[in-house]
């Protein structure tokens, strides 16, 4: 008997996978699952979709500093497919992640290499997975000082502004598919 085809990726899952690649590409499956755990737990605790969680300003560094790189990953590429297979069960809540419902993480080695101290929220009770240290500190969607974390940026609007289209017509189908088509990415119909 044939295996059933996995459900196609939602926009939220696509953005989560891009975030995981950006944060933990070289970490392997446990590291990828740890970041997936953080994204899923934050979404669950805040009641926000993955897109709002991963694209919130100053929350997942690769979206602030390497956005074009993340947007450029082909969903059919080996790394995208490998990370998707490894992390979708965690993102979808079908399997527990290794970080124990963590809400925060950082790389101690990267912080030290940049001459930075550990973040103020490092309470010494983190769990190390690969080069990252994970914490379960709770997450409301509020920033460090209790202010609302800005919501996800609309990628289609960003793209149309970047190419100089002031009044882009309303998308006629799924917004994320329109965005992917506009930048020349063909969404993968399934994850295998």
N, C-alpha and C positions, 0 to 999 in steps of 0.2 A: 504494500500500500504506500501511496505517496504521502509525504508530509504536507500538512496544510500550509499554505503560504502565510507568512506573517502579515499582520495588518500593515498597511502603508503608514509611513511616518506622517505625523501631524506637524504643523508649523512649529509648535512648542517643542516636540521631540527633536526636530531638525536643529533648532537653535540650541537645545540642550547638548546635543552631540557635538556641535561645533564648539561650544564652550568647553566641553570635556577635552576635546582635542587640543584646544588652545591652552588649557590649564595643565594637562597631564599627558600629552602625546607620548612622551618617552617613559612613562611610568608603568606600563603594562596593565593587565586586566584589573588587578586589585586597586591600583591607583585610579584607573578610570571609574571603577565602581564606587570608590570613595567620593569622588567629585559628583557622580550621579546621585549618591546618597544625600549630599548637601543640597543639590538642586531640588530633589524630590521633597526633602524634609522642609526646606524653606517654603516651597509652594504649598505644602500641606498646612504648615503652621500659620502662614500669612493669608491663606485663601486666594493667592494670586496664581495666575498661570505661569508655566515655566518661562515664557517670553518675558514677562514682567520681572521675574526673579533674575534671570541671567543678563538682561539688558539694562537693569537699573544702574544708574551712575555710580562709579566707584565700588562696585560689588564684585565683579569678575574682571580683573585687570585686562585680559586680552581684548575685550570689547572696547576698552578705553584706548589701548595702545596699538593693537594689531587687528583692527576691525576688518580691513580689506583682506588680510590673510584668512581670517575665519570665514568671511563671505565667499572666498575663492575656493574653498574645499568642494570638490566634486562629490556629490552623494554616491556616485558609482565607484569612487576610488577605493583601493584596498584599505587604507587607514580609516576612512569614513565607515565602510562596511564592517570592518573589524570592531571598531569602537561601538557601533550601533548594536551589533550582535551581543557584545559583552555587557552593554549597559541598559538596553531597553527593558529587560526584566526588572532591573532595579528602579528605573524611572517610572515604569508602569505599576510598581508596587507588587509585582509577582514574586520577587525574591528580595530578601534583606540584603542590604549593602554591608560591606565590611567595616564601615565607619560608625555603625551603631546609631543611626539617625542624627549624625553630626549636622551642625548648622554653619560651622565656620571651619576654615582651614587656611594654612599658609605653608610656605617652604622655609624652614629655619635656615637652610644653607643659602638660599637666594637672599634672604634678609641680611644675613651676615656678610655675604659677598658685596652687597650694596652699602655696607656700613650702617645698617639700620638695626635697631633693637627689636625684639619681638613685639608684636602688637599689644596694646594695652589690655586686650581681652584674653591674652594667653594666661590662663590661671594655673598653669603647671599640670593640668590634668588631661592633656591631649593624648591622642593615640597616634603613633607613627605608622604610616603606611607608605612605603617607598620614601620619597624625599619630602613628603607632606606630613603635617601634623594636624589632626582633626579634633574638633571640640563640639560638644553638644551644649550650647549656651542659650538655646531658645532663639526664635526669630519671629518678629512681628511684622516685618516689612518697614520698620522704622530705622532711621539711621542711628549712628552711635550716640548722638545727642538728643534722640527722641523725635527728630523731625522725619517727616515722610520721605522715603526713598523715592526719587522721581520715577514715574512709570516707564515702561519700555518705550523706546523710540520707534516710531512707525518707519520700518525699513523702506517701504515703497515711497513714502514722502521724502525720505533722505535721498534716495536714488534720484527721484525726479528733480529735486532741488540741485543736486550735484551736477546734473547734466544740463541745467538751465531751463527746465520746464517749470514755468511759474504756476499755471493752472492745469495740472495734469487731469485728464478725464478720470472719472471714477473707475476703478477696476471693474471688469465685467464678471470676473470669477473670483476664486480664492485669492486674497491679497498677497499671500506669501508666494503662491505659484506665479502671479503676475511679476513679483519682484524677481524671482529666480529666472523667469523667462527674459526679463529686461536686462539682466546681467549675463545671460547666456548659459545658465545652468539648467539642465533638464532634470527635474526631480525624479528620483528613483521610485518606481511604482511599488516595489516591495523591498524588504530587507531580508537577505538570506544569509 
